[in-house]
Amino acid sequence: MPNVPSRRNVKVLTDAIATLESGTAVSAMFLTKRYGAFTIDGTAFISASVKTLTVGGRSIEQNLKPHKSLQALQTLEPTEPVADDAEPTATPDVQHGDLISVLFVDPAYGPFTVTGVGVASTVSDVVLVGGWFVSRAGTTAPRVVAVEVLAASGSHEYPLPPRIVSWGEDAEGTTEY
């Protein structure tokens, strides 16, 4: 996972969004207080419900301006498609703070990979990455196809978001650091 830019370049992001077509493979980096820094690699498309470009269910833009949490955006070469009914691989035990890369397949968003720091919840015994459930009580989430632990907690340079202690209104009310 690349480092978070020290300062996001809104003009570069706006220009990239203006030229982006629905169906393009992209890598988008986001930064939020709840989930820290994470990237989503997948296909960008116009969401029928919110009418914005999204990747992996997350908005890239609002009215062709970069979403507040978007830090970087680049197009990718298309990759080999993942079958919608791909069988999950064995999932390693993911701990709060582990740097992980998770391949999801979702009927609405297709296949996409989220790479970031695993964030555990003390409320419901779940681990998430970038807002997507990875596991609950040690059981792999239904949309997860593969999980790779890139670095154990404490052995990487990415900031560690706090454990989630509430699902209340603070669910990313402030998205930027």
TAVENJO-V552114 format. One record per backbone hydrogen bond with DSSP energy under -1.0 kcal/mol. CO is the residue of the C=O (numbers start at 0). NH is the residue of the N-H. E is the energy in kcal/mol with one decimal. If there is no record, write none. Layout:
co | nh | e
CO | NH | E
CO | NH | E
This chain:
co | nh | e
7 | 9 | -1.0
8 | 12 | -2.4
9 | 13 | -2.9
10 | 14 | -2.6
11 | 15 | -2.3
12 | 16 | -2.4
13 | 17 | -2.2
14 | 18 | -1.1
20 | 23 | -1.6
23 | 43 | -3.1
24 | 75 | -3.0
25 | 41 | -2.1
26 | 73 | -1.9
27 | 39 | -2.5
28 | 70 | -3.6
28 | 71 | -1.2
29 | 37 | -2.1
31 | 35 | -1.5
35 | 31 | -1.9
37 | 29 | -3.2
38 | 114 | -2.2
39 | 27 | -2.4
40 | 112 | -2.6
41 | 25 | -3.2
43 | 22 | -4.1
44 | 53 | -2.6
46 | 50 | -1.8
51 | 46 | -2.9
52 | 59 | -3.2
52 | 60 | -1.0
53 | 44 | -2.0
54 | 57 | -1.8
57 | 54 | -2.1
59 | 66 | -3.1
61 | 64 | -1.3
64 | 61 | -2.7
66 | 69 | -1.6
68 | 30 | -1.9
71 | 28 | -2.7
73 | 26 | -2.8
82 | 85 | -1.8
94 | 97 | -2.2
97 | 117 | -3.3
98 | 149 | -2.5
98 | 150 | -1.6
99 | 115 | -2.3
100 | 147 | -2.4
101 | 113 | -2.5
102 | 144 | -3.3
102 | 145 | -1.3
103 | 111 | -2.2
105 | 109 | -2.9
109 | 105 | -1.8
111 | 103 | -3.1
112 | 40 | -2.7
113 | 101 | -2.8
114 | 38 | -2.5
115 | 99 | -3.3
117 | 96 | -3.1
118 | 127 | -2.6
119 | 163 | -2.6
124 | 136 | -3.3
125 | 120 | -2.4
126 | 133 | -3.2
126 | 134 | -1.5
127 | 118 | -2.9
128 | 131 | -2.0
131 | 128 | -2.2
133 | 140 | -2.6
134 | 126 | -2.1
135 | 138 | -2.3
138 | 135 | -2.5
140 | 143 | -1.4
142 | 104 | -2.3
144 | 88 | -2.9
145 | 102 | -2.6
147 | 100 | -2.3
150 | 98 | -3.0
151 | 154 | -2.3
163 | 121 | -2.7
167 | 170 | -1.1
169 | 171 | -3.9
